[in-house]
Amino acid sequence: CTCEGSDADGYWGGDDCGDCADSFYGPSCTLRCPQNRSTCGGHGTCDHGLEGTGVCLCTTGFAHDAHGECTLCASGYYGSDCAVCGVHPNATDLADNATLVALGFNFSASCSGRGTC
């Protein structure tokens, strides 16, 4: 199918044009995700679709900016990749570290002596 797309009739997608096209949401597929993108600044996904909310769901470590995209670091994360602050000495990777921190096994971050988390 070649799905319709207009401000008046909505932007449709899917195999049978029965759902909203990427970056559109709402019962008539006329509402747009932040900045008209489904990638939410490259660090999340927009809750799009007929029952979507249009809110960006950020990847762990990222938070919403003023436009609703996931371009800022969440509290407890830093740097261009929003790495977790304070790597626990028993962590095997960042996901394991996030689990240890969430369970209350906090480890003080030194930020290499050049900053704070």
C-alpha positions as CSV (number, residue, x, y, z in Angstrom):
1,C,0.0,0.0,0.0
2,T,1.0,3.6,-0.6
3,C,-0.3,5.4,2.5
4,E,-1.9,8.8,2.6
5,G,-0.2,11.7,4.3
6,S,-1.6,15.2,4.8
7,D,-2.2,17.6,7.7
8,A,-6.0,17.3,7.1
9,D,-6.2,13.5,6.8
10,G,-3.3,12.4,8.9
11,Y,0.0,10.6,8.1
12,W,-0.6,6.9,7.8
13,G,1.8,4.0,7.7
14,G,2.2,0.2,8.2
15,D,1.6,-2.6,5.8
16,D,-2.1,-1.8,5.5
17,C,-1.9,1.9,6.3
18,G,-3.8,1.1,9.5
19,D,-1.3,2.9,11.9
20,C,0.5,6.2,12.0
21,A,3.6,6.9,10.0
22,D,6.8,7.2,12.0
23,S,6.9,10.4,14.1
24,F,3.1,10.8,14.1
25,Y,0.7,9.9,16.8
26,G,-2.9,10.2,18.0
27,P,-6.3,8.8,16.8
28,S,-6.1,10.6,13.5
29,C,-2.2,10.5,13.1
30,T,-2.1,14.3,12.8
31,L,0.1,15.0,15.9
32,R,3.9,15.1,15.5
33,C,6.6,13.8,17.7
34,P,9.1,16.4,19.1
35,Q,11.0,18.1,16.3
36,N,9.1,16.0,13.8
37,R,11.4,13.0,14.4
38,S,10.9,9.6,15.8
39,T,14.5,9.3,17.0
40,C,14.2,11.9,19.8
41,G,17.6,13.4,19.3
42,G,19.2,10.1,18.6
43,H,18.9,8.8,22.1
44,G,15.4,7.6,22.4
45,T,12.2,6.7,20.6
46,C,8.9,8.6,20.2
47,D,5.8,6.9,21.6
48,H,4.1,7.2,18.2
49,G,1.1,5.4,16.7
50,L,-2.7,5.5,17.1
51,E,-2.5,5.2,20.9
52,G,0.9,6.9,21.3
53,T,1.5,9.9,23.5
54,G,4.1,11.7,21.4
55,V,6.5,11.6,24.4
56,C,10.1,10.7,23.8
57,L,11.2,7.6,25.8
58,C,14.8,8.3,26.5
59,T,17.6,5.7,26.5
60,T,19.1,5.1,29.9
61,G,21.3,8.0,30.9
62,F,19.6,10.6,28.8
63,A,16.9,13.1,29.7
64,H,14.5,15.5,27.9
65,D,15.7,18.9,26.6
66,A,13.4,22.0,26.2
67,H,12.0,20.5,23.0
68,G,11.2,17.1,24.5
69,E,14.0,15.3,22.8
70,C,16.6,13.1,24.6
71,T,19.7,15.2,24.2
72,L,20.7,16.0,27.8
73,C,22.3,13.7,30.4
74,A,20.0,12.5,33.2
75,S,21.0,13.1,36.8
76,G,23.9,10.8,37.7
77,Y,25.2,10.6,34.1
78,Y,27.8,12.8,32.3
79,G,29.7,13.4,29.1
80,S,28.8,13.2,25.4
81,D,27.6,9.6,25.7
82,C,25.9,10.2,29.1
83,A,28.1,7.6,30.9
84,V,27.0,6.7,34.4
85,C,28.8,8.5,37.2
86,G,30.8,6.6,39.8
87,V,31.6,3.2,38.3
88,H,31.2,0.6,41.0
89,P,34.4,-1.5,41.3
90,N,32.5,-4.7,41.0
91,A,30.7,-3.7,37.8
92,T,31.5,-5.7,34.7
93,D,29.9,-3.2,32.3
94,L,27.8,0.0,32.4
95,A,24.5,-2.0,32.6
96,D,25.8,-4.0,35.5
97,N,27.0,-0.7,37.1
98,A,23.6,0.9,36.7
99,T,22.0,-2.2,38.4
100,L,24.4,-2.0,41.3
101,V,23.8,1.7,41.7
102,A,20.0,1.2,41.5
103,L,20.2,-1.4,44.3
104,G,22.0,1.1,46.5
105,F,25.6,0.0,46.1
106,N,26.8,3.5,45.4
107,F,30.4,4.3,44.6
108,S,31.7,7.8,44.9
109,A,32.6,9.3,41.5
110,S,36.0,11.0,41.1
111,C,35.5,12.2,37.6
112,S,39.3,11.9,37.2
113,G,39.7,14.8,39.7
114,R,38.4,17.2,37.1
115,G,34.7,17.5,37.9
116,T,31.8,16.2,39.9
117,C,28.8,14.0,39.2
